Amino acid sequence: MAATIVVAAVVITASTLVLSRASGASRRLETASELSEAAFERIALRSDWLLLHNERTARQWHAVHERVISLLKDADREFAGGDHVAKIGLLLGYQPAVGEGFDRLEANWQALQSGAIDAIASQRVEDQIVGDLTAKAQEVADFSAQLTNESRQELSSAIRLGVILPTVLVALLALLVVADTVVVSVWVLKGMDAIGEGTRRVAEGDLETPIEVRGRNEIAEAAASFNRMTERVKSKGEILEGFNLVFRTGLTTEDEEDIARACLSVAERISGARFGFLGMVNEKGLLDTKSLSEPGWAECMMPETQAVRMINDMELTSFWGRVIKEGKPQLVNDPASDPDTTGTPVGHPPIRSFLGVPLRWEDRAVGVIALANKEGGFEEEDVQDLDALGAAFMEALGRYRAEVELRLRREVLEELVTERTAELHEAMAELERSNAELQQFAYVASHDLQEPLRMISSYVQLLADRYRGRLDDDADEFIGYAVDGAERMQTLISDLLALSRVGTGGEEMKPTDVNVALGRARANLAFPIEESGAVITSDTLPSVMADETNLSQLFQNLIGNSIKFRGSEPPRVHVSANLEGGEWVFSVKDSGIGFDPRHSERIFDIFQRLNPRGTYKGTGIGLAISRKIVEQHGGRIWAESEPGEGATFYFTMPAEGEPE
């Protein structure tokens, strides 16, 4: 008898230890399950915000984000010393970056609303941030699902150990007491065999078959506890699988009613309800059914036309209408005695028990999941499970609608961009045609003005040669004015003709040695270079795709300007080139009088002069011609200067290929 007592004590101690292990596994399973639900909720709220862009959804996202962090910390404690410590630490480490990413989404939306950024740039920023957030959020969701599966397996293992070890000890106990009573040995061994067999099935993944041990004794109670624990594991697993099904459907479907059907199917499976429906309140404040289970249709004996009317525009009556009106779950296991019952129409399946939970959007009931006829009636645990499923459905539905809205907005934006691009191309084509006509007009006008102006200039010059000094002083002065005006007009028309010729003909673009083009420009400027004593130097220059004649004209204009606007000392001009990125940057630096940097853009406009005509000759067209030549070659031109410190003119040309 003493040995029996000792073995019994060992059995109790071992059972307590194993129960403690099972309890820990159960806590870890619960933590992992809650983390999975929070991770999915955070994904859904982000999608809601992308659709609504309101502060309430943003606050809800931040609250769930903090809950994810809190649950990760709980997981860090629960799984301490295990293989997942490093992974949990990594996930915790980048949660602040997830919060900052959502803050950047909000800032990007505010910038778009204020006009600080255009729609295309804003969309590009949003896509980049959403992609990063989606990857991090999915990683948490996948990891929490992994923890859930491992915790479920750990719990099953603990349960099996909790049965096998006591089984061995109880078997020993049975051997010790076999002499006392054969009957006790029989029921103990049978019970332990049943529990052992149940443990084996659970270990193999079978959560459907319960352990059957009859009687009112410790073995029967242990079997009942084992069955309850198995049911809890099974229920948690089914709920998580149901959530995943709803979310997956929301990600892949093209119709939101598919999400409703998936949700209702999961609701019936986890609750054991015979049939049910899922409905949403329409704009008229009436209820439209989004999904009705097959048993509901199969058992309905009403005429089809009447049944169809009932599933749309339904008045919010009876206990199911109370769910939406009060915004609270309703559990009614005796519908006939409910004060709001309205009975059922003829042919409608009888309602023996009812459970309904509201579908909420921004703290407002906008729909209902209604279930009926669970064997034995509904329980509070069903209310909690169905309420959580309803939240998951609304999150999946919100995300689906957000994606639909986003897709529609993108299509509208793309259509708008296409229209604007076509308009821009049309405008550019019209501008090119207008510019071509204007260039042709300027060329023809300048060319046709040459002949009459040449005749006027010749006769005015003849008057000056024959009659200067033979008339009075006023006549000589007037003749001088006429000669000077004719010469300036001739120079002006020549410059206008040169400007119009840029881009209308000329040589084709081909590889051109810039050193050769610069040499031609220096040869054309030989007289002013010699007269002014100018010193022209250059580095070794590259080859580019260019019109050699126009390139020589460009250097001639820039170096000629440097010689013209010189100081008291002989001018010094240096030409160099640097490769920057995909283009050559040329510079023409001089030691002349310089100019106020405020005029660095104005000097390239036609007829713009910074100095009096009497001080420096010229028409104000040379730099306009230079800019046109550079732009024809796909480059840019600009100048930097300070008064009295010379000037540097820069221009760019593509480093390779045809000009843009």
KEGU-779563 format. One record per residue (C-alpha): residue number from 1; residue in three letters; x, y, z. Coordinates in steps of 0.5 Angstrom, whole numbers. Each point is the difference from the previous one (the first is absolute). Example, Ala and Ser with C-alpha at 12.3 -4.5 7.8 and 13.67 -1.06 7.14 Angstrom:
% KEGU-779563
i aa east north up
1 Ala 25 -9 16
2 Ser 2 7 -2
***
This chain:
% KEGU-779563
i aa east north up
1 Met 0 0 0
2 Ala 6 5 2
3 Ala 3 -1 -7
4 Thr -7 1 -3
5 Ile 0 7 3
6 Val 7 2 -2
7 Val -2 -2 -7
8 Ala -6 4 0
9 Ala 4 6 3
10 Val 4 -1 -6
11 Val -5 0 -5
12 Ile -3 6 3
13 Thr 6 4 0
14 Ala 2 -2 -7
15 Ser -7 2 -2
16 Thr 1 7 3
17 Leu 7 1 -3
18 Val -3 -2 -7
19 Leu -6 4 1
20 Ser 4 6 1
21 Arg 4 -1 -6
22 Ala -7 -1 -4
23 Ser -2 7 3
24 Gly 6 3 -2
25 Ala -1 -2 -7
26 Ser -7 2 0
27 Arg 2 7 2
28 Arg 5 0 -5
29 Leu -6 -2 -5
30 Glu -4 5 2
31 Thr 5 6 0
32 Ala 2 -3 -8
33 Ser -7 0 -2
34 Glu -2 7 3
35 Leu 7 3 -4
36 Ser -3 -3 -6
37 Glu -7 3 1
38 Ala 4 7 1
39 Ala 5 -1 -6
40 Phe -6 -1 -4
41 Glu -4 6 3
42 Arg 6 5 -1
43 Ile 0 -2 -8
44 Ala -7 1 -1
45 Leu 0 7 4
46 Arg 5 2 -4
47 Ser -4 -2 -6
48 Asp -6 4 3
49 Trp 5 6 1
50 Leu 2 0 -8
51 Leu -8 0 -2
52 Leu -2 5 6
53 His 6 4 2
54 Asn -3 2 6
55 Glu 3 2 7
56 Arg -5 -6 3
57 Thr 3 -5 -4
58 Ala 7 2 1
59 Arg -1 0 8
60 Gln -3 -7 -1
61 Trp 6 -2 -4
62 His 5 3 6
63 Ala -4 -4 5
64 Val 0 -6 -3
65 His 8 1 -2
66 Glu 1 1 8
67 Arg -4 -7 1
68 Val 5 -3 -5
69 Ile 6 2 4
70 Ser -3 -2 6
71 Leu -2 -7 -2
72 Leu 7 0 -3
73 Lys 3 1 7
74 Asp -5 -5 3
75 Ala 3 -5 -5
76 Asp 7 2 2
77 Arg -2 -2 7
78 Glu -4 -6 -2
79 Phe 5 -3 -5
80 Ala 6 2 4
81 Gly 6 -5 0
82 Gly -3 -3 -7
83 Asp 2 0 -7
84 His -4 6 -2
85 Val 3 5 5
86 Ala 5 3 -5
87 Lys -6 1 -5
88 Ile -5 3 5
89 Gly 6 5 1
90 Leu 1 2 -7
91 Leu -8 1 -1
92 Leu 0 4 6
93 Gly 6 4 -2
94 Tyr -3 3 -7
95 Gln -7 1 3
96 Pro 2 7 1
97 Ala 2 1 -7
98 Val -7 -3 -2
99 Gly -3 6 5
100 Glu 4 5 -4
101 Gly -2 -3 -7
102 Phe -7 1 2
103 Asp 1 7 2
104 Arg 4 1 -6
105 Leu -7 -2 -4
106 Glu -4 5 4
107 Ala 5 6 -2
108 Asn 0 -2 -7
109 Trp -7 0 0
110 Gln 0 7 3
111 Ala 5 3 -5
112 Leu -4 -3 -5
113 Gln -6 4 3
114 Ser 4 6 1
115 Gly 3 0 -7
116 Ala 7 -1 2
117 Ile 0 -6 -5
118 Asp -3 -2 -6
119 Ala -5 -6 0
120 Ile 5 -4 -4
121 Ala 6 1 4
122 Ser -5 -1 6
123 Gln -2 -7 -3
124 Arg 7 -2 -1
125 Val 2 2 7
126 Glu -6 -4 3
127 Asp 1 -6 -4
128 Gln 7 -1 3
129 Ile -2 1 7
130 Val -6 -5 -1
131 Gly 5 -5 -3
132 Asp 4 1 6
133 Leu -5 0 5
134 Thr -4 -6 -3
135 Ala 7 -4 0
136 Lys 1 1 7
137 Ala -7 -1 2
138 Gln -1 -7 -3
139 Glu 7 -2 3
140 Val -3 1 7
141 Ala -7 -4 -3
142 Asp 4 -5 -2
143 Phe 4 -1 6
144 Ser -6 0 5
145 Ala -3 -5 -5
146 Gln 6 -4 1
147 Leu 0 1 8
148 Thr -7 -2 0
149 Asn 1 -7 -4
150 Glu 6 -1 5
151 Ser -3 1 6
152 Arg -6 -4 -2
153 Gln 5 -6 -1
154 Glu 3 1 6
155 Leu -6 0 4
156 Ser -2 -6 -3
157 Ser 7 -3 2
158 Ala -1 2 7
159 Ile -7 -3 0
160 Arg 3 -6 -3
161 Leu 5 0 5
162 Gly -5 1 6
163 Val -4 -6 -2
164 Ile 6 -5 -2
165 Leu 4 2 7
166 Pro -6 -1 5
167 Thr -2 -6 -5
168 Val 7 -4 2
169 Leu -1 2 7
170 Val -7 -1 1
171 Ala 1 -7 -3
172 Leu 6 -1 5
173 Leu -5 2 5
174 Ala -5 -5 -3
175 Leu 5 -6 1
176 Leu 1 2 7
177 Val -8 0 2
178 Val -2 -6 -5
179 Ala 0 -4 6
180 Asp -5 5 4
181 Thr -5 0 -6
182 Val 0 -3 -7
183 Val -6 5 -2
184 Val 4 6 2
185 Ser 5 -2 -5
186 Val -4 -2 -5
187 Trp -3 7 -1
188 Val 6 4 2
189 Leu 4 -4 -6
190 Lys -6 1 -5
191 Gly 0 8 2
192 Met 7 0 -1
193 Asp 0 -4 -6
194 Ala -5 5 -3
195 Ile 4 6 2
196 Gly 6 -3 -3
197 Glu -3 -1 -7
198 Gly -3 7 1
199 Thr 7 3 1
200 Arg 2 -4 -6
201 Arg -5 3 -5
202 Val 1 7 3
203 Ala 8 -1 -2
204 Glu -2 -2 -7
205 Gly -5 6 -1
206 Asp -6 -3 1
207 Leu -4 5 5
208 Glu -7 -3 -3
209 Thr -1 -6 4
210 Pro -1 1 8
211 Ile 2 -5 5
212 Glu -6 -4 3
213 Val 1 -2 7
214 Arg -6 -1 4
215 Gly -2 0 8
216 Arg 1 5 5
217 Asn 8 0 2
218 Glu 6 3 -1
219 Ile 2 -4 -6
220 Ala -7 3 -3
221 Glu 2 7 2
222 Ala 7 0 -3
223 Ala -3 -3 -6
224 Ala -5 6 0
225 Ser 5 5 1
226 Phe 4 -3 -5
227 Asn -6 1 -5
228 Arg -1 7 2
229 Met 7 2 -1
230 Thr 0 -4 -7
231 Glu -7 4 -2
232 Arg 4 7 2
233 Val 6 -2 -4
234 Lys -5 -2 -6
235 Ser -4 6 1
236 Lys 6 5 0
237 Gly 3 -3 -6
238 Glu -7 0 -4
239 Ile -1 8 2
240 Leu 7 2 -3
241 Glu -1 -4 -6
242 Gly -6 3 -1
243 Phe 3 7 1
244 Asn 5 -2 -5
245 Leu -5 -2 -5
246 Val -4 6 1
247 Phe 6 4 -1
248 Arg 3 -4 -6
249 Thr -7 1 -4
250 Gly 0 7 1
251 Leu 7 0 -3
252 Thr -2 -4 -6
253 Thr -7 1 -2
254 Glu -3 5 -5
255 Asp -7 0 4
256 Glu -1 2 7
257 Glu -6 -5 1
258 Asp 5 -5 -1
259 Ile 3 2 7
260 Ala -7 0 3
261 Arg -1 -7 -2
262 Ala 7 -2 3
263 Cys -1 3 6
264 Leu -7 -3 1
265 Ser 3 -7 -1
266 Val 5 1 5
267 Ala -5 3 5
268 Glu -5 -6 -1
269 Arg 6 -5 1
270 Ile 3 3 6
271 Ser -6 1 3
272 Gly -4 -7 -2
273 Ala -6 4 -2
274 Arg -5 -3 -5
275 Phe -1 6 -5
276 Gly 1 8 0
277 Phe 1 6 -4
278 Leu 4 6 0
279 Gly -3 7 -2
280 Met 2 7 -1
281 Val -4 6 1
282 Asn -1 4 -6
283 Glu -1 7 -2
284 Lys -8 0 2
285 Gly 2 -3 7
286 Leu -3 -6 -2
287 Leu 4 -7 0
288 Asp 3 -3 -6
289 Thr 2 -8 0
290 Lys 7 -1 -2
291 Ser 0 -7 1
292 Leu -5 -6 2
293 Ser 3 -6 2
294 Glu -2 -6 -4
295 Pro -4 -4 5
296 Gly -4 7 1
297 Trp -2 -1 -8
298 Ala -1 -7 1
299 Glu -5 0 5
300 Cys -4 6 -2
301 Met -7 -2 -3
302 Met -2 7 -2
303 Pro -1 2 -7
304 Glu 6 3 -3
305 Thr -3 7 -2
306 Gln -1 1 8
307 Ala 6 -3 2
308 Val 4 5 -5
309 Arg -4 6 3
310 Met 2 -3 7
311 Ile 7 0 -1
312 Asn 1 8 -2
313 Asp -3 6 3
314 Met -2 -4 6
315 Glu -3 4 6
316 Leu 4 0 7
317 Thr -4 -4 4
318 Ser 0 -6 5
319 Phe 6 -2 4
320 Trp 4 0 -6
321 Gly -2 8 -2
322 Arg 2 1 8
323 Val 7 -2 -2
324 Ile 1 6 -4
325 Lys -4 5 3
326 Glu 3 -1 7
327 Gly 7 -2 -3
328 Lys 1 -6 5
329 Pro 0 -7 -1
330 Gln -7 -4 1
331 Leu 0 -7 3
332 Val -7 -3 0
333 Asn -1 -7 1
334 Asp -7 0 1
335 Pro -3 5 -6
336 Ala -7 -2 1
337 Ser 0 4 7
338 Asp 4 6 -2
339 Pro -4 6 0
340 Asp 3 3 -7
341 Thr -2 -7 -3
342 Thr -4 1 -6
343 Gly -1 -7 -2
344 Thr 2 -3 -7
345 Pro -4 1 -6
346 Val -3 -6 -3
347 Gly 5 -5 -3
348 His 6 3 3
349 Pro 4 -5 4
350 Pro -1 0 8
351 Ile 4 4 4
352 Arg 2 -4 7
353 Ser 6 4 2
354 Phe 3 6 -3
355 Leu 7 4 1
356 Gly 1 6 -3
357 Val 6 5 0
358 Pro 1 7 -3
359 Leu 5 2 -6
360 Arg 3 6 2
361 Trp 3 6 -4
362 Glu 3 6 4
363 Asp -4 -2 6
364 Arg -7 0 -3
365 Ala -4 -7 -2
366 Val 0 -1 -7
367 Gly -2 -7 -1
368 Val -1 -7 4
369 Ile 2 -7 0
370 Ala -6 -4 2
371 Leu 0 -7 1
372 Ala -5 -5 2
373 Asn -2 -7 3
374 Lys 7 -2 3
375 Glu -1 -7 4
376 Gly -1 1 7
377 Gly 0 8 -1
378 Phe 5 5 0
379 Glu 5 2 5
380 Glu 4 6 2
381 Glu 6 -3 -3
382 Asp -4 0 -7
383 Val -1 8 1
384 Gln 7 1 1
385 Asp 3 -4 -6
386 Leu -6 3 -4
387 Asp 2 7 2
388 Ala 7 -1 -2
389 Leu -2 -3 -6
390 Gly -4 6 -2
391 Ala 6 5 2
392 Ala 4 -4 -5
393 Phe -5 0 -6
394 Met -1 7 1
395 Glu 8 1 0
396 Ala 0 -4 -7
397 Leu -6 3 -3
398 Gly 3 7 2
399 Arg 7 -2 -3
400 Tyr -4 -3 -7
401 Arg -4 7 0
402 Ala 6 4 1
403 Glu 4 -4 -6
404 Val -6 1 -4
405 Glu 0 7 1
406 Leu 7 1 -1
407 Arg 0 -4 -6
408 Leu -5 5 -3
409 Arg 4 6 2
410 Arg 6 -3 -3
411 Glu -4 -1 -7
412 Val -3 7 0
413 Leu 7 3 2
414 Glu 3 -4 -6
415 Glu -6 2 -5
416 Leu 1 7 2
417 Val 8 -1 -1
418 Thr -1 -3 -6
419 Glu -5 6 -2
420 Arg 5 5 2
421 Thr 6 -3 -3
422 Ala -4 0 -7
423 Glu -2 7 1
424 Leu 7 2 2
425 His 3 -4 -7
426 Glu -5 3 -4
427 Ala 2 7 3
428 Met 7 -1 -1
429 Ala -1 -2 -7
430 Glu -4 6 -1
431 Leu 5 4 3
432 Glu 6 -3 -4
433 Arg -4 1 -7
434 Ser -1 7 3
435 Asn 7 1 1
436 Ala 2 -3 -7
437 Glu -5 5 -3
438 Leu 3 6 4
439 Gln 7 -2 -2
440 Gln -1 -1 -7
441 Phe -4 7 0
442 Ala 6 3 4
443 Tyr 5 -3 -5
444 Val -4 2 -6
445 Ala -1 7 3
446 Ser 7 1 2
447 His 2 -2 -7
448 Asp -5 4 -4
449 Leu 2 6 4
450 Gln 7 0 -2
451 Glu 0 2 -7
452 Pro -4 7 1
453 Leu 4 1 6
454 Arg 6 -1 -4
455 Met -2 5 -5
456 Ile -2 5 5
457 Ser 7 -1 4
458 Ser 4 1 -7
459 Tyr -4 7 -2
460 Val 1 2 7
461 Gln 7 -1 0
462 Leu 1 3 -7
463 Leu -4 6 3
464 Ala 5 0 6
465 Asp 6 -1 -5
466 Arg -2 6 -5
467 Tyr -3 5 4
468 Arg 3 0 7
469 Gly 3 7 1
470 Arg -3 3 -6
471 Leu -7 1 4
472 Asp -1 3 7
473 Asp 2 -3 7
474 Asp -7 -3 1
475 Ala 0 -3 -7
476 Asp 6 -4 2
477 Glu -2 -2 6
478 Phe -7 -2 -3
479 Ile 4 -4 -5
480 Gly 4 -3 6
481 Tyr -6 -3 3
482 Ala -3 -3 -6
483 Val 7 -4 -1
484 Asp 0 -2 7
485 Gly -7 -2 0
486 Ala 1 -4 -7
487 Glu 6 -4 3
488 Arg -4 -1 6
489 Met -6 -3 -3
490 Gln 4 -4 -5
491 Thr 4 -3 6
492 Leu -7 -1 4
493 Ile -3 -4 -6
494 Ser 7 -4 -1
495 Asp -1 -2 7
496 Leu -7 -2 -1
497 Leu 1 -4 -6
498 Ala 5 -4 4
499 Leu -5 -1 6
500 Ser -5 -2 -5
501 Arg 5 -5 -3
502 Val 1 -4 6
503 Gly -4 -6 0
504 Thr -2 1 -8
505 Gly 5 -4 -4
506 Gly 7 0 2
507 Glu 5 -6 0
508 Glu -3 -7 3
509 Met 2 -2 7
510 Lys 7 -4 0
511 Pro 6 -1 4
512 Thr 3 6 1
513 Asp 7 2 3
514 Val -1 6 4
515 Asn 7 2 -1
516 Val -1 1 -7
517 Ala -6 4 1
518 Leu 3 4 5
519 Gly 6 1 -5
520 Arg -5 3 -6
521 Ala -3 5 5
522 Arg 7 2 2
523 Ala 2 1 -7
524 Asn -7 4 -2
525 Leu 2 5 6
526 Ala 7 1 -2
527 Phe -1 7 -1
528 Pro -3 2 7
529 Ile 5 -5 3
530 Glu 6 4 -3
531 Glu -3 7 1
532 Ser -2 -1 7
533 Gly 7 -5 2
534 Ala -5 -5 3
535 Val 3 -7 2
536 Ile -4 -6 -1
537 Thr 1 -6 3
538 Ser -3 -7 1
539 Asp 1 -7 3
540 Thr -1 -6 -4
541 Leu -7 0 -2
542 Pro -4 -7 -2
543 Ser -4 -2 -6
544 Val -8 1 0
545 Met -6 -1 -4
546 Ala -1 7 -3
547 Asp -1 4 -6
548 Glu 7 3 -1
549 Thr -2 6 -3
550 Asn -4 2 5
551 Leu 5 -2 5
552 Ser 5 4 -3
553 Gln -5 6 0
554 Leu -2 -1 8
555 Phe 8 0 2
556 Gln 0 7 -5
557 Asn -5 3 4
558 Leu 2 -1 7
559 Ile 7 1 -2
560 Gly -2 6 -4
561 Asn -4 3 6
562 Ser 6 -1 5
563 Ile 4 4 -5
564 Lys -5 5 -1
565 Phe -1 1 8
566 Arg 7 1 2
567 Gly 3 4 5
568 Ser 6 4 0
569 Glu 5 -6 -1
570 Pro 0 -4 -6
571 Pro -5 -6 1
572 Arg 1 -7 2
573 Val -4 -5 -2
574 His 0 -8 2
575 Val -4 -5 -3
576 Ser -1 -7 4
577 Ala -4 -6 1
578 Asn -2 -5 6
579 Leu -4 -6 -1
580 Glu -6 0 5
581 Gly -5 -6 0
582 Gly -2 -1 -7
583 Glu 2 7 -3
584 Trp 6 4 -1
585 Val 0 7 3
586 Phe 4 5 -4
587 Ser 2 7 3
588 Val 3 6 -3
589 Lys 3 4 5
590 Asp 2 7 -1
591 Ser 4 6 4
592 Gly -5 6 -3
593 Ile -5 5 4
594 Gly -5 -5 2
595 Phe -7 1 2
596 Asp -5 0 6
597 Pro -2 -7 1
598 Arg -8 2 0
599 His 1 1 -7
600 Ser 2 -7 -1
601 Glu -6 -3 -4
602 Arg -2 7 -3
603 Ile 6 0 -4
604 Phe -2 -6 -5
605 Asp -6 3 -2
606 Ile 0 4 -7
607 Phe 1 7 0
608 Gln 2 0 7
609 Arg 6 5 2
610 Leu 3 2 6
611 Asn 5 5 -2
612 Pro -2 7 -4
613 Arg 1 -1 -8
614 Gly 5 5 0
615 Thr 5 -3 4
616 Tyr -1 -7 -3
617 Lys -2 -2 -7
618 Gly -5 -6 -1
619 Thr -7 -1 -1
620 Gly -1 -5 6
621 Ile -2 -6 -4
622 Gly 7 -4 1
623 Leu -2 -3 6
624 Ala -7 -2 -2
625 Ile 3 -3 -6
626 Ser 5 -4 5
627 Arg -6 -2 4
628 Lys -3 -3 -6
629 Ile 6 -4 -3
630 Val 1 -3 7
631 Glu -8 -2 1
632 Gln 0 -3 -7
633 His 6 -4 2
634 Gly -4 -3 6
635 Gly 4 5 5
636 Arg -1 5 5
637 Ile 4 7 1
638 Trp 1 5 5
639 Ala 5 5 3
640 Glu 3 2 7
641 Ser 3 7 1
642 Glu 2 5 5
643 Pro 1 8 -3
644 Gly 7 1 -1
645 Glu 2 -8 1
646 Gly -1 -2 -7
647 Ala -5 -5 -2
648 Thr -1 -8 -1
649 Phe -5 -3 -5
650 Tyr -2 -7 0
651 Phe -3 -5 -4
652 Thr -1 -7 -1
653 Met -1 -5 -5
654 Pro -2 -8 0
655 Ala 7 -4 1
656 Glu -3 -5 -5
657 Gly -5 -2 -5
658 Glu -5 5 -3
659 Pro -2 7 3
660 Glu -6 -1 4
***
